Amino acid sequence: MRVANGSKFGLGAFIWTQDLEKAERFSDAMESGMVTVNSAVVSNPRVPFGGIKNSGFGRELSRYGMLEFVNIKSVRFYDQLIYEHRVE
C-alpha cells in the first residue's frame, strides 16, 4: 500500500485477493481514482471515471461527469413588480 500510494499517479488500481474484507480495506485506503478488485479496470458509463494526483482531476461519465461540463444558474421570476423590499 505504501508503494502504491507513494506514486505521483493515481488513475486506476487493481487488487487481487480472495479475502474480500482485505480488498475492502485496501480499496478504501488506495489513493486512486478507480479501484477494481479481481478484474481489470474497465470504464462503465454509469460509473464516474477519473484520476487523482498527476493523473488528472474531475470525473467523466455518469451524472458526476456531466456536472463537470455544466454551469448551474439561478433564475428567479416574479409575477408582479416589487415596489418595496425589506429585510428584517
C-alpha positions, 0 to 999 in steps of 0.5 A: 500500500505504501508503494502504491500510494507513494506514486505521483499517479493515481488513475486506476488500481487493481487488487487481487485477493480472495479475502474480500474484507482485505480488498475492502480495506485496501480499496478504501485506503488506495489513493486512486481514482478507480479501484477494481478488485479481481478484474481489470479496470474497465470504464462503465458509463454509469460509473464516474471515471477519473484520476487523482494526483498527476493523473488528472482531476474531475470525473467523466461519465455518469451524472458526476461527469456531466456536472463537470461540463455544466454551469448551474444558474439561478433564475428567479421570476416574479409575477408582479413588480416589487415596489418595496423590499425589506429585510428584517 
